[in-house]
Amino acid sequence: MAAGKGTRLKSKRPKVLHEISGRSLLLHVIAAAKSLVPANRIYCVIGHEADQVRHAVAHTGVHFILQAEQRGTGHALQIAKAHFAATGDVIPQNLIVLSGDAPLIRPETLQALSTFHAEQHASMTILTAVPSDPTGYGRVIRANPDAPDVTAIVEQKSLSPEQKNAPEINSGIYCFNTSALFAKLDLLSTNNAHGEYYLTDVAALLVADKQRVVAIQASSVDEVLGANTIAEMMHLDAAMRLATAHRLMAEGVTIFRPDTCVIDAEVQIAPDTIIEPYVQILGATRVGSDCRIRSYSVIHSSELGEGVLVRNGCILDHATIGDGAILGPYAHLRPESIIGPAAHVGNFCETKKITLGAGSKANHLTYLGDAIIGAGVNIGAGVITCNYDGVHKNTTTIGDHSFIGSDSTLVAPVTVGEGAYVAAGSCITDDVPSDALAFGRARQVTKSGWAATRRETIRANK
């Protein structure tokens, strides 16, 4: 169910495309659903900004059903029923209905819901929760506190005095016998304050028809709550990120001050890696074992091997780092940077679309872009690969075990052969053969006594 607008967010973006823990609310829900069934058995009901929502999640492989006019949750299922009739898609025996704005729902909970539904031979199973304050939520009224059977779902404003203390809220997540559900959808009425078709009314219709409606309680209230404001969304974000940190720590990762770290849900980190405070690890990042990531570093969708040291303040974006490499402090590795095993990229170095070979070093104040650099190369301080001629990006190639002196500029396209030396302060515009020395700078002129003469002249003129 992903057709709503989310007006209380005060945002032009569709509600289900707002992000927590590194991906949209809807993608979290789809990921949970895919743990039970393949993508081709998931149907996403879209409406508000439908094209934008479709584009954002199309890569998951789910089906889409358009609810062009949003007239309530019951109406969304009426549209789904019509979709099955029109397309001839196989109608499932049971149907789980999820809310696109409840991103913390766990696969384990959905599996428990499905299993309980089958065991109880129910027509409708409601996932419930017990918050500390249920005010404002629809309540699930059980026939008996100790029994799973439900008599009705009652909205807050319709609660009788004896029902106001009912602790269980309706999560908006259900499992239906599809035939029983479809048989009741056309009986729904818009005789309510909002003039909408409510899916919750199906419960009373089924009970009146002597069909079984039951409830199962979720283990955590946070798991089933949606977000109607940005503040509520950030509450869910904090809960999910803390859960991610606890999962990683249970798997052997040390995270100092996890409350200060931002770690996305898709991140994978191997045991014995240490994460210091105020680190951000985002996207689909993979970190090997025995790494250390120091404070204030930001790593996005990158892959780190084993034993990598990321010193303070580094930024990595779609980079690949080999085993035992050392980065930073304050290194910036832009997309397609491939840093070899035991290589060093140091203080205030920037890389983009390069390969830096095993054991090579660029330790200070260097820009390396569109370059292929071999193994055992030393890149001096202040070296620049001049890769852009104003129209095209060009490649610099540096052979194994060569030495590039400080403050040199390599004007691409250019190749420095294996074992070659480039003298400090050179501007290299032509290829350098292997084992050669190249320098491109003005010859030094030294005038003996010049400084002393100048000082004497200044004193004489005072």
Disulfide bonds with the S-S distance in Angstrom:
none
